Amino acid sequence: MTSLQRDILRRHGLASICALLFNLLFILSYHWQSPDPRPDALYGMSLLYWLVQLGMLFWVVDGRSRHYRDPSMSLTFLAWGITFISASLAVAPENRTLVLMTYLTIMPYGIFRLTWKGFVLLALYTVLTYSMVMLLLHWQQPEVWLRSKELLVALTLLLSLLTYAVLGREVAVLRAAYRRKNQELRRAMQRIEELAVTDELTSLYNRRYLLQMLEQQQALANREGLPFALAFIDIDHFKPINDQYGHSAGDQVLAELAKLLQQSVRQVDVVARYGGEEFVLLLNGQTLEAAKHSLQRICQQVRNQRFSAWNLPLTVSVGVTEYCYGEDSDSVLNRADMLLYEAKGNGRNRIVAGLAPVQLTLDEQSEALACSAEAAGAAGQSS
């Protein structure tokens, strides 16, 4: 059960308790005041009311009303309650004072759910059902129920109920303002969360998020033996672009290259802006050889494309390495960075790949994983 369903159930539960108290009070008053009580009609009407009431409660609690404009069905519940009250008046007209008080008691239950238009409709429906019952009683006993007097009572009841409509309108305005502020706050929080992990210019992940994902992938590689590659990508001769065409052109180049990189990798891979004109690709599940093929394709796409409004040609230098079991994240980052500088020192526009000085084979990695598991098991038994 969702929090909304619990809130609706709590509110309708309180309203149902009040309806039960009214029902009992009305039955007791009927027996006290009626000279010849025959409560069959009142009991049957009460049974019908509670059967429908429980059915509507089940409909709401079961979630079947969640697609309605008002999932709580407050207007339906209130209209059904008013119908029951008016019908009770038709059975026992001597309890009219109790009925009029109950009309005013039931209205506040919709004050936090109904719009002011809903309150107006509910007020008109209440006066309509009350007036129909009183016209029926006047037709049956014209000497007891005077039309002019009952018209005055009906108008007084309408004005009293419209007061709730005015109050409901003010609550609706406050509720709308609160909902608007809540949505603005939610959007602001979402934006803050996005800024915490993304680069504002390129919309790629930032360095902070990359390091988090690198640690997660490192733990997964150590536990499952899954390979991954890390590549540093640097734009060749980026400073002259800023100097000759301006920083706006440089920003366009960065944004367009970021888009190209994002579209050139899989969803499981991570593309991040590391700083300046440097980008990092975290290629999950790829060995060094597979990563080299992917990067060659990306470098060719960069060479084939023209960037910014100036249609500038572009090349990139790449340093790529594969994670070695057991090493820390700084080691793989530094190695990829050194390979990048090697690519730039060798003339740029190229890919330089390399492994760790000591690279464990898959068998050695499996053996190390087994030893780690045995050590963990022994530690658990000794403790």
N, C-alpha and C positions, 0 to 999 in steps of 0.2 A: 504494500500500500504506500503510495506516494505521500509526501507531506501535504500536498494540496488536498488529496482525498481524506487524509486524517483531519485537516482543518474543516473541510466541508461536513464530515461526519460529526465532529464535535459540535459545530454550530447547529446542524439539524437535530442532533441528539438533545441539545438544550431546548430547542423549539418544540420537539416532540414531548418532552417532559412537561412543558407548560401546557401543551394541547391536552395531555392526559389529565393534568390537574383541572383544566377547564371542563373537560368531559365529565369527570367525577363530580365536580361542584355543580355542574348543570343538572346531572342526574339526581343528586341529593336535593337541590332546590326544587326540582320537578316533583319529587315525592313529598316535600314539605308543603308546597303551595297548591298543588293540584287537588281539588276535592275528590276526584275519582281517578286516580292515576292508572293509566294503562300504558306501560312503558315499552310495549312491543316495538312500536315504530321508532322510538328513540334508541333502543338497544340495537335494532337492525341497522339504523342509520350510522350508529357509532361503529358497529362491526365493519360496515362497508368503508367508512372513512379510514379505519386503521389498516384494513387490507390494502387499500390503494396507497396509503402513506408508507407502509412497509415495502410495498413493491417499488415505489419511487426511490426509497432509501437504498434498496438493493441495486437498482439501476445506476445510482450515483457511485456507491461504494465499489461496485464491480468494474467501474471505469467506462461504462458504455456511454456516458454523457460527456466524456472528455473532449469530444470533437464539437460540442455545442458552443455557441457564443458565450454562454454562461454555464460552465460545467456543473455548477452547484444547483442549477434549476431552481433558483430562489423564487423567481416570479411564479413558477408552476406550483411550488409548495405553498406559497402564501395564498395564491388564488384558490387552491384546493381547501386550505384551512378556512378561508372566508366563506366558501361555499358551504362547508360543514356548519359554520356558526350561523349562517342565515337559515339553513335548513333546520337547525335546532330551534331557532326562533319560531319557525312555522309550526313546529310540534308543540312547543311550550311558550306561547306569547307572553305569559305572565312573567317570564324571566328576561324581559326586554332590557332592563337596566344592566344586567350581567352581560348581555350580548353587546350592548353599546360599549361597555368598558373593555370587553375582549377585542372588539374591532381596533381600539386604540392601542391595546397591548401587543397585538400581533405585528403591527407595522414596523416597529424598530428592528425586527429581525432581518429586514432587507436593507437596512440603511448603509451597510458596507458592501453590498453586492449590486443593488439595483441602481440604475441611472434615474435622474429626476423624471424622465419621461415614463420610466417603469412605475415610479411612485404615483404619477398622475393617473396612469391607466389603472393601477391597483385601487386608487381612491375612487375613481369613477365606477369601477366594477363593484366595489363594496357598497356604494350608495345605490347602484342599480339593483343588486340582489336584495338589499334591505328594503328598497322601495317596492319591489315586486312582492316580497313577503307581506309587507304592510298593506298593499292594495288587495292582496288575497284575503287578509284578515278583515279589512274594511268591507269587502264584498260579503264575507260570511257574517260579520257582526257590525253593521254600520253604526249602531247606536253606541258602541264601545270605542271604536277606533275612528276618531274624527279626522277627516282629510286635511283640514287646515292646520290642525295641531301636528299631525304627522309630517306634513310638508315642512313645517318649521324645524322639527327634529332632524329631518333628513338634510336640510340645508346646513344646520349646525354641525352635523356629522361630516358633511362634505368639507366645510371650512376647516374643521379640526384635522381631517385627513390631508388636506392640501398643505397644511403647516408642515407635515412630514415630507411632502414633496419639495417644499422650499429647503428644508434642512437636508434632504437627500441630494438636492442639486449642489449645495455647498460641499457636502462630503464628496460628491462625484468630482467636483473641480479639484479638491485637495488630493483625491486619489489619482486623478489624471496627472497632476503636477508631480506627485510622488513617483508614479510610474515612469514619467519622462525623465526625472532626475536619476532614477535607478538605472534606466537604460543608458543615459549618458555616462554614469559612473561605470557601468559594465563595459561600455565601449572604451572608456579611458583606461580601465584596468587591462583590458585585452590589448590595447595599444602599448601599454607599459610592458606587458609580458612579451609582446613581439619585439619591442625595441631592446629588451634585455638579451635577446638571442639572435637578432638580425642586424645586418648592416643597413643603415638608412638609405644610402645612395643606391646600392645594388639589389637590395632586398634579399641578399644571400644570408646564410648564417654567419655570425661573427666569430671572432677568435675564441671567445669564451665558450660558446656552444660547441665549437669544433673540439676543444680540449675535453669537454665532457663526453662527447661521442667517442673520442679516441680512447678514453679510459674504459668506456663500456665495451668497445670492440676489442680492446686489449684483454679484458677479463674473459670475454667470450672466446677469443683465440686461445688463451691459456687453458680454458676449461674444455673446449670442444675440439681444439686443433684446427679451427677454420682460418684460412689465410686471409690477409687483407693487405692492400698496397696503399702507400701514401705518396702523393705527388705535389710538389711545389711548382706553380706556374707563374712566370714573371713576364710582363710585357716588355718587349725589346724597344729600347730608345723611347721610353715614355716621356721623359723630361722635355725633349725637343717639341713634343706635341703640345704640352702645356705652354712652353715658351713661345711657340710660333702661332698657335691657333687659340690660345687662351684656355683657362681652366674649365670653362663650360664645355669645350670640345673634349677635354680630357675626361670630364665626368661622363659625357655621352659614350666615350670609348669604353670606360669601365663598366657602365650599365649594360651596354650592348654585348660586351664580352661575357659578362656575368650571365646574361640571358642565354647566350650560345652554350656556355658550359653547363648550365642547368638543364638545357634541352638535350645535351649530348650524353648524359649519364642516366643510369637507372634510378628508380625511386629509392632503392635501398642504399644508394651512394649518398655521400654528403659533399656539398660544394660550399666552401666558405671563403670569405674575403679575409685574408690574414693581416692585411695592412698595406696602405699605399696601393701599388699596382700588383701586389702579390695575391695569388689565389691558391687554395689548397683543395685537393680532391682526396677524399677518403673512399677508396674503392673496396667495398666489402665483398669478401668471398673470392677475390681475384689474386692470383699469383703474380709475380713480377712480369713474367712473359705475357700473360693476358692483359695486364695493365699497360704494358708498352704498346700492344696493338691498339688498345682503346685510345691511348694518348696520341699515337700517330694519326689516327682518324680525326681526333679533335684538332691537332695542329694543322692538318690539311684543310679542315673547315675554316679555321681562322685565316689561313692564307688565301682562301677563295672568297672571303667576305670583305666588304668595305664598311668602314665604321664612321659614325657621326655624320653630321650634315656635310662634312668636307670630303666624304668618301675616301677615308684614309686607309691605305693598306697596313696590315699589321702582321707581326710574327711574335712568337712567344718562345721562351726558353723553359725547359722542364727538367726537374730533377725528381726521380721516382725511385722508391725503394719498397721492399717487402718487410713486413714486421717479422722479427725473429723471436721465437718463443722465449719468454722470460725477461726480455728487456723492458725498460721503462719507456714511458711515452716521450720523455725528453730526448732519449737516444734516437728514436726513429724520426722525430722531428728534426733534430740537428743533422742527422745523416741525409735526409731528403733536402735540407737547406744547403748543405755542403755540395751535394750533387747538382743542385741548381746553379750555384756559383761556378761550379766546374763547367757547366753548359754555357754559361755566359762568358767565362774566360776562354772557351774554345771557339768563340766566334758567334755565339747566340744562334737562335733559330734551329734548335736541336734538342734532342732528348738524351739525357745521361741517366742511365739506370745503374743501380748497385745494390749489393746485399751487405748485411752486417759482416764484420771480419770473421766471426764464428757463427755459421748458420747451421742449426740443427736440422738433420733429416727428419722425415716424417716418422720413421721408426724410433729415432731418438726422442722426438717429441712425445710419442705414445708411451715410451718407457718412462719419461719424466712425469707424464700425467699419472701413470700407474704408481710410481713411487710416491707422488704427492698424495694420492688417495690412500695408499697404505700407511703413510705417515699420519694422515688425518685420522684414520681408523684406530691406529695404535694410541694416538693421543686421547681419543675418546674413551678407549677401554681403560687407560691408566687413570683417567679422571673419574 
